[in-house]
C-alpha cells in the first residue's frame, strides 16, 4: 500500500521513532510528510539569543495546533537585553497554547512574570518540572494552580532588587511537589502542607525558626542545602529535632570559621551530627565530613571533618591522642580549608612529624600559590611548622 494512503496518525507514530535527522529529510519529500513531521520539530524547544531563534515564540503563539505538540520549553534571555513588550505578550500566548508541556524553564527579567497569566481555559495537566527567574508573586501562584502534576519547582532563585512578599498558594496547587529550589521566603510559602523531601535554599538565612517551618512538609525531608550566618552546632541540633530523617545535608556559613581556632567547635559539630541517625553525607562550607560506626554493635556514628587522604588522629575525646582535630581521610574542596586544618593539626601536635600533609602545605606555600592569600592562614601555618620542626 502506498504511504500516502496510510492514516496521518500512523505516519506520525512511525516518524516519532526515527532519528533526529530523518524527520527533516522526510519533510522535504512531499507535502504529506511536511504536515506529518512538522509537529516533531517542536517537541523540544529551546529559545535563546545565541541560537537566533526568538521567532519560534511568535510561531507558537500564532499556531496553537503546533504549540500543543511542545513537551519541553526553555527560554533564556539576559534580563538586561532590550526585548519589546509585544514579544512578551506573544510568549504568554504561546504558553497558553502548550497544553502538553512536561517541562518549562523561563529565565527572563523578573518583572515579566505576568507572562504566566495564561488564558482561563489553559491547563497544564502533564507539567512535572517548572523553573523560572520570577519571584513567587500572584502570577506564578496563578500558573501553579493549573499544574497539579508538578514535582519539581524553582522560583525566586535569582537575585533581584524587588522586595516582593511571596504569594500564598491555594491548597490544591502542586499537591505532589517533591523538590523545591528557591529563597527561604518562598520556601516558607510553598513547602508546608506539601510532600517536599528535597530542599535547596538559594538565598536567605537558615535559622532554627525556619527549620521548624520547613519541617511542616507532609513528607520526611531527606535532603537540605542552605546558607546560614550561625555557628553549626545549635542549628544541627534543631535539624535533629525537626528533621530527624535527613540523609544529605549541605551548609554554607557566612560565619568565618577560620576566625574560630578553638577545636571545640569541631567537637561540638561532631556531637550534633551524631544526633542525626540517618545522615549519610554532610558538607560545611566546602569541607566534607565523614562518619564511622562508634562501636562494634554499629550503634551510633562518629563524625569528623576530612582532609585529603592522610590519616590523622581521632577526634574521639576518649582517645589517647590529642582530641582537638579532625582525624582520618582528608577530603576538601577548598584549598584554604585544607591548609588551615593541616596547619591547625600540626600546631596542636595532631600529626606525625613525617606526615605527607605537612609537605603538601610547605610546597604550596613555597610556590606562592595565588589561591592561598589569607594572612591568618599564613600566620597559623608558620606557627604549625615551628611546632613541627621543634618536635622532629
C-alpha positions in Angstrom: 0.0 0.0 0.0 1.4 3.4 -0.9 2.4 5.6 2.1 0.0 8.4 1.1 -2.9 6.1 1.8 -1.9 5.4 5.4 -3.6 7.5 8.1 -1.6 10.6 9.1 -1.7 9.4 12.8 0.1 6.2 11.8 2.7 8.0 9.8 3.3 10.4 12.7 3.7 7.5 15.1 6.3 5.9 12.7 8.2 9.2 12.5 8.4 9.5 16.2 10.7 6.5 16.3 13.0 7.9 13.6 16.4 9.5 14.3 16.7 13.3 14.8 17.7 13.9 11.2 15.2 11.7 9.5 12.1 13.9 10.0 13.8 16.9 8.5 14.6 14.8 5.4 11.1 13.4 5.2 9.5 16.8 5.5 11.2 17.8 2.2 9.9 14.8 0.2 6.2 15.7 0.0 3.5 18.0 1.3 2.1 14.9 3.2 5.3 14.3 5.1 5.7 18.0 5.7 2.4 18.1 7.6 3.1 14.9 9.4 6.7 15.7 10.5 6.3 19.4 11.4 5.0 18.8 14.9 8.1 16.7 15.6 10.3 19.7 15.2 8.6 21.4 18.1 8.6 18.7 20.7 11.6 20.1 22.5 12.1 23.9 22.1 15.0 25.9 23.5 15.0 29.7 22.8 18.0 32.0 23.3 19.8 34.8 21.7 22.8 32.7 20.8 20.7 30.4 18.6 18.9 33.3 17.0 15.6 31.5 17.2 13.4 34.1 19.0 10.9 33.8 16.2 9.8 30.4 17.4 7.8 32.1 20.2 5.8 34.0 17.6 5.1 30.9 15.6 3.8 29.0 18.7 1.6 31.9 19.6 0.0 32.1 16.1 -0.3 28.3 15.5 -1.9 26.6 18.5 -2.1 23.3 16.6 1.7 23.2 16.6 2.2 24.6 20.1 0.2 21.7 21.6 2.9 19.3 20.5 5.6 21.1 22.6 6.7 18.9 25.5 9.7 20.8 26.9 10.1 24.5 26.5 13.0 26.6 27.7 13.7 30.3 27.1 16.7 32.2 28.5 17.2 35.9 27.8 19.6 38.2 29.6 17.5 40.4 31.8 19.4 43.4 30.6 18.6 42.7 26.9 16.1 45.0 25.4 13.1 43.0 24.5 9.8 44.5 23.2 6.7 44.3 25.4 4.9 42.8 22.4 7.3 39.9 22.4 6.4 39.0 26.0 2.8 39.2 25.0 3.4 36.6 22.3 5.3 34.5 24.9 2.2 34.5 27.1 0.0 33.5 24.2 2.4 30.7 23.3 2.4 29.3 26.8 -1.4 29.2 26.8 -1.2 27.0 23.7 1.3 24.5 25.2 -1.2 22.1 26.8 1.1 19.1 26.6 4.1 20.6 28.5 6.1 18.3 30.8 9.0 20.7 31.5 9.1 24.5 31.5 12.1 26.8 32.1 11.7 30.6 31.8 14.7 32.8 32.7 14.0 36.3 31.6 13.7 39.6 33.5 11.9 39.0 36.8 9.5 41.8 36.2 8.0 39.9 33.3 6.3 37.3 35.5 2.9 38.4 34.1 3.6 36.2 31.0 2.4 33.3 33.2 -1.1 34.9 33.4 -2.4 32.5 30.8 -5.9 32.2 29.3 -8.6 31.0 31.7 -9.1 27.8 29.7 -5.3 26.9 29.6 -4.4 23.9 31.6 -1.1 22.0 32.1 -2.0 18.5 33.4 1.3 16.9 32.4 3.7 19.6 33.7 6.3 17.9 36.0 9.1 20.5 36.1 8.9 24.3 36.4 11.8 26.6 36.8 11.9 30.4 36.5 13.7 33.6 37.5 10.4 35.0 38.8 9.6 35.7 42.4 6.7 33.9 43.9 4.1 36.5 43.1 0.4 36.3 42.2 1.2 35.4 38.5 3.4 32.5 39.5 0.8 31.3 42.1 -1.9 31.5 39.4 0.1 29.4 37.0 0.9 26.8 39.6 -2.8 26.4 40.4 -3.1 24.9 36.8 -0.2 22.4 37.2 -1.5 19.8 39.6 1.1 17.2 38.5 4.2 19.3 39.2 7.0 17.6 41.0 10.0 20.0 40.8 9.7 23.7 41.4 12.3 26.5 41.2 11.2 30.1 41.9 12.7 33.2 43.4 16.2 31.8 42.9 17.7 34.8 41.0 18.9 37.9 42.8 16.5 40.8 42.4 16.2 44.3 43.8 12.5 44.0 44.1 11.2 43.3 47.6 8.0 41.2 46.9 6.3 39.3 49.7 5.7 35.7 48.5 2.1 35.0 47.5 0.4 32.1 49.1 -0.6 29.1 47.0 -4.1 27.6 47.1 -4.3 24.4 49.0 -4.8 22.3 45.8 -1.8 23.8 43.9 1.2 21.4 43.4 -0.1 18.7 45.7 2.6 16.2 44.5 5.6 18.6 44.8 8.7 16.8 46.0 11.7 19.1 45.1 12.0 22.8 45.8 14.7 25.3 44.8 14.4 29.0 45.8 14.6 31.6 48.5 13.8 30.9 52.1 10.8 33.2 52.0 9.3 31.3 49.0 10.1 28.0 50.7 8.0 29.1 53.8 5.1 29.8 51.5 5.3 26.6 49.4 6.6 23.7 51.5 4.2 23.4 54.4 1.4 21.0 53.6 3.2 19.5 50.6 5.3 16.3 50.3 8.6 18.0 49.7 11.6 15.8 50.6 14.4 17.8 48.8 15.0 21.5 49.6 17.6 23.8 48.1 17.6 27.3 49.5 19.3 29.7 47.1 19.1 32.7 49.4 18.0 33.6 52.9 19.3 32.7 56.3 18.7 29.2 57.7 17.6 29.7 61.3 16.1 27.5 63.9 12.7 29.1 63.3 13.0 28.4 59.5 13.9 24.8 60.2 10.7 24.4 62.2 8.7 25.9 59.4 10.2 23.7 56.7 9.6 20.6 58.8 5.9 21.1 58.1 6.3 19.3 54.8 4.0 16.3 54.8 7.0 14.1 53.8 10.2 13.5 55.6 12.9 16.0 54.4 15.8 13.8 53.2 18.0 16.4 51.5 18.7 20.0 52.6 21.1 22.6 51.2 21.2 26.1 52.7 23.3 29.0 53.9 23.4 30.3 57.5 25.0 33.1 59.5 25.0 31.0 62.6 27.5 28.6 64.1 26.7 25.0 63.0 26.1 23.1 66.3 22.9 24.8 67.5 21.4 24.6 64.0 22.3 21.0 63.7 20.6 20.2 67.0 17.5 21.9 65.7 17.6 19.9 62.5 18.0 16.7 64.6 14.8 17.7 66.4 12.6 18.7 63.5 14.2 16.8 60.5 15.5 13.6 62.1 15.3 11.7 58.8 17.8 13.9 56.9 20.2 11.9 54.8 22.1 14.6 52.9 23.0 18.0 54.4 25.0 20.8 52.8 25.5 24.1 54.7 27.3 27.2 53.7 28.0 29.6 56.6 28.8 33.3 56.4 30.4 32.8 59.9 34.2 33.0 59.4 35.2 29.6 60.6 38.9 30.5 60.2 38.5 33.1 63.0 37.4 30.3 65.3 40.6 28.4 66.1 39.2 26.6 69.1 39.0 22.9 68.1 36.0 22.6 70.5 33.8 23.9 67.6 34.6 20.8 65.6 33.9 18.5 68.6 30.5 20.2 69.2 29.7 19.9 65.5 30.5 16.2 65.5 28.4 15.7 68.6 25.4 17.5 66.9 25.8 15.4 63.8 25.6 12.2 65.8 22.0 13.2 66.7 21.0 12.7 63.1 20.8 8.9 62.9 20.1 8.5 59.2 22.5 11.2 57.9 24.8 9.8 55.2 26.7 12.9 54.0 27.5 16.3 55.4 29.3 19.3 53.9 30.1 22.5 55.7 31.4 25.5 53.6 33.1 23.1 51.2 34.5 20.9 53.9 33.3 17.3 53.7 32.7 15.3 56.9 32.8 11.5 57.1 31.4 9.1 59.7 32.2 5.7 61.0 30.5 3.3 63.4 31.0 4.2 67.0 31.1 0.7 68.4 31.3 -2.9 67.4 27.5 -3.2 67.5 27.2 -0.5 64.9 25.0 1.8 67.1 25.7 5.4 66.6 28.2 7.2 64.4 31.2 9.3 65.0 31.6 12.3 62.6 34.8 14.1 61.7 36.0 16.6 59.0 38.0 15.1 56.2 41.2 16.4 54.6 42.9 14.8 51.6 43.6 11.1 52.2 46.1 11.4 55.1 45.5 9.5 58.4 45.4 11.8 61.4 44.4 11.1 64.9 40.9 10.6 66.1 38.5 13.3 67.4 37.0 11.0 70.0 37.6 12.6 73.4 38.2 9.2 75.0 41.1 8.5 72.7 44.7 8.9 74.0 45.7 11.2 71.1 45.0 14.9 71.3 41.3 15.2 70.6 41.4 18.6 69.1 41.4 18.0 65.5 39.9 16.1 62.6 41.0 12.7 62.1 41.1 10.3 59.2 40.8 10.6 55.5 41.1 14.1 54.5 38.9 15.4 51.5 38.2 19.1 51.0 37.2 21.2 48.0 38.7 24.4 49.4 42.5 24.9 49.3 42.2 27.4 52.2 40.2 24.9 54.3 42.7 22.1 53.6 45.7 24.2 54.5 44.0 25.8 57.6 43.1 22.4 59.1 46.5 21.0 58.2 48.3 23.8 59.9 46.0 23.5 62.9 46.7 19.8 63.2 50.4 20.4 63.0 50.3 23.2 65.6 48.4 21.1 68.1 50.5 18.0 67.6 47.8 16.1 65.9 50.0 14.9 63.0 53.1 12.8 62.8 56.1 15.0 62.0 56.7 12.9 58.9 53.2 13.2 57.7 52.9 13.9 54.0 50.3 16.6 54.7 53.0 18.9 56.1 55.0 18.5 52.9 52.0 19.4 50.8 51.3 22.6 52.8 55.0 23.6 52.7 55.1 23.0 48.9 52.0 25.1 48.3 53.3 28.0 50.5 56.8 27.8 49.0 55.4 28.0 45.4 53.3 31.0 46.4 50.0 29.6 45.3 47.9 32.6 44.4 44.8 30.9 45.9 46.4 30.9 49.4 46.4 34.6 50.3 44.7 34.7 53.7 47.2 36.3 56.2 45.5 34.4 59.1 46.2 31.1 57.3 49.9 32.0 56.6 50.4 33.0 60.3 48.8 29.8 61.5 50.8 27.7 59.1 54.0 29.3 60.2 53.2 28.5 63.9 52.3 25.0 62.8 55.6 24.4 61.0 57.6 25.8 64.0 55.8 23.3 66.2 56.5 20.6 63.6 60.2 21.3 63.5 60.6 21.6 67.2 59.0 18.2 67.7 61.0 16.5 64.9 
